Amino acid sequence: MNEETRFDGLLRFEVASAFDPHFVCTLVQYHEPPDRYGLRCKLGGYAEEAGSWENPVPRHVVEQIFSELAAIRLVLAPDFGMGLDGTHYDLTVTRGWNSLVLHWWARSPSQWKEIVPILRRIVALAGPRAAGVQIE
């Protein structure tokens, strides 16, 4: 592997549905050149836009996302939730060896609503191929 392909994953967001295409995006920071960021995306299933792609993300946008995430007061024991034949969401935020994983079914718990606009912005960074990805 050459230096250009080495990166650290900073944030991973996944939307998996029983009925809609599967979407996953990973915000990465490349080792070389320094301060280069990208959003690696994959849309699976039967979507016409299915496939993998990557979009560059400006440093100031990454800094803004992490600043907003850091400002959220997160409840670690959300309301009970479960379901069948629907959509589940996973968000993993990694900083060095520290990480946080949030997983929810269908609608985000009311205590986690503050992250939804941030996630919608991240999906928007994925571009038009991810336009059908819905976050509740």
C-alpha positions as CSV (number, residue, x, y, z in Angstrom):
1,M,0.0,0.0,0.0
2,N,1.5,3.4,-0.9
3,E,1.4,6.4,1.3
4,E,-1.4,8.0,-0.7
5,T,-3.9,5.2,0.3
6,R,-3.2,5.3,4.0
7,F,-5.9,7.0,6.0
8,D,-7.6,7.2,9.4
9,G,-11.4,6.8,9.7
10,L,-12.9,9.6,11.7
11,L,-16.6,8.9,11.4
12,R,-18.7,6.2,9.9
13,F,-22.4,6.4,9.2
14,E,-24.6,3.5,8.0
15,V,-28.2,3.3,7.0
16,A,-29.5,-0.3,6.5
17,S,-33.0,-1.0,5.5
18,A,-35.1,-4.0,4.8
19,F,-36.7,-2.2,1.8
20,D,-34.3,0.5,0.6
21,P,-30.7,0.4,-0.6
22,H,-28.0,0.1,2.0
23,F,-25.8,3.2,2.5
24,V,-22.5,3.7,4.3
25,C,-20.1,6.6,4.3
26,T,-16.8,7.0,6.1
27,L,-15.2,10.3,6.7
28,V,-11.4,9.8,6.4
29,Q,-8.2,11.8,6.9
30,Y,-5.4,10.9,4.6
31,H,-1.8,10.6,5.9
32,E,-0.3,12.1,2.8
33,P,-0.7,14.9,1.9
34,P,-1.6,16.0,5.4
35,D,-4.9,17.7,6.1
36,R,-6.7,16.0,3.2
37,Y,-10.1,14.6,3.9
38,G,-12.6,12.5,2.0
39,L,-16.0,11.0,2.3
40,R,-15.9,7.4,1.1
41,C,-19.4,6.2,0.2
42,K,-21.1,3.0,-0.8
43,L,-24.7,2.5,-1.9
44,G,-25.8,-1.1,-2.2
45,G,-28.8,-3.0,-3.1
46,Y,-31.0,-2.4,-6.1
47,A,-30.5,1.3,-6.3
48,E,-29.8,2.7,-9.8
49,E,-27.0,4.7,-8.3
50,A,-25.4,1.7,-6.5
51,G,-21.7,1.6,-6.3
52,S,-18.8,3.2,-4.5
53,W,-17.4,6.7,-4.8
54,E,-15.4,9.3,-2.8
55,N,-15.9,13.0,-2.5
56,P,-13.3,15.4,-1.1
57,V,-14.3,17.3,2.1
58,P,-12.7,20.7,3.0
59,R,-10.9,20.8,6.3
60,H,-13.1,23.6,7.6
61,V,-16.2,21.5,7.0
62,V,-14.6,18.5,9.0
63,E,-13.7,20.9,11.8
64,Q,-17.3,22.3,11.9
65,I,-18.8,18.8,12.0
66,F,-16.6,17.7,14.9
67,S,-17.2,21.0,16.7
68,E,-21.0,20.5,16.5
69,L,-20.7,16.9,17.5
70,A,-18.6,17.9,20.5
71,A,-21.2,20.4,21.6
72,I,-24.0,17.9,21.8
73,R,-25.1,16.8,25.3
74,L,-25.7,13.1,24.7
75,V,-27.9,11.0,26.9
76,L,-26.3,7.5,27.1
77,A,-29.5,5.7,28.1
78,P,-32.1,6.7,25.4
79,D,-35.7,5.6,25.3
80,F,-36.4,2.0,24.5
81,G,-36.7,1.2,20.8
82,M,-37.0,-1.8,18.5
83,G,-38.7,-3.0,15.3
84,L,-38.9,-5.3,12.4
85,D,-38.6,-4.8,8.6
86,G,-37.5,-1.2,8.7
87,T,-34.4,0.8,8.9
88,H,-31.6,0.9,11.4
89,Y,-28.8,3.4,11.7
90,D,-25.2,3.2,13.0
91,L,-22.9,6.1,13.8
92,T,-19.4,5.6,14.9
93,V,-17.1,8.5,15.8
94,T,-13.4,7.8,16.3
95,R,-10.7,10.0,17.7
96,G,-7.5,8.1,18.1
97,W,-8.3,5.0,20.1
98,N,-11.4,6.5,21.6
99,S,-14.7,5.9,19.9
100,L,-18.5,6.2,20.3
101,V,-21.0,4.0,18.6
102,L,-24.7,4.9,18.4
103,H,-27.2,2.5,17.0
104,W,-31.0,3.1,16.6
105,W,-34.0,1.7,14.9
106,A,-36.4,3.7,12.7
107,R,-36.6,7.2,14.3
108,S,-33.7,8.5,16.3
109,P,-34.5,8.6,20.1
110,S,-35.7,12.0,21.1
111,Q,-32.6,12.4,23.3
112,W,-30.4,12.0,20.1
113,K,-32.3,14.4,17.8
114,E,-29.4,16.9,17.8
115,I,-27.3,14.6,15.7
116,V,-29.9,14.2,12.9
117,P,-29.1,17.6,11.1
118,I,-25.4,16.9,11.3
119,L,-25.9,13.4,9.7
120,R,-28.1,14.9,7.0
121,R,-25.3,17.4,6.2
122,I,-22.8,14.5,6.0
123,V,-25.1,12.6,3.6
124,A,-25.4,15.8,1.5
125,L,-21.6,15.8,1.3
126,A,-21.9,12.4,-0.4
127,G,-23.5,14.1,-3.4
128,P,-26.5,13.4,-5.6
129,R,-26.0,9.6,-5.6
130,A,-27.1,9.6,-1.9
131,A,-30.1,11.9,-2.4
132,G,-32.5,9.1,-1.6
133,V,-31.0,8.4,1.9
134,Q,-33.5,9.4,4.5
135,I,-32.7,10.0,8.2
136,E,-35.4,10.3,10.8
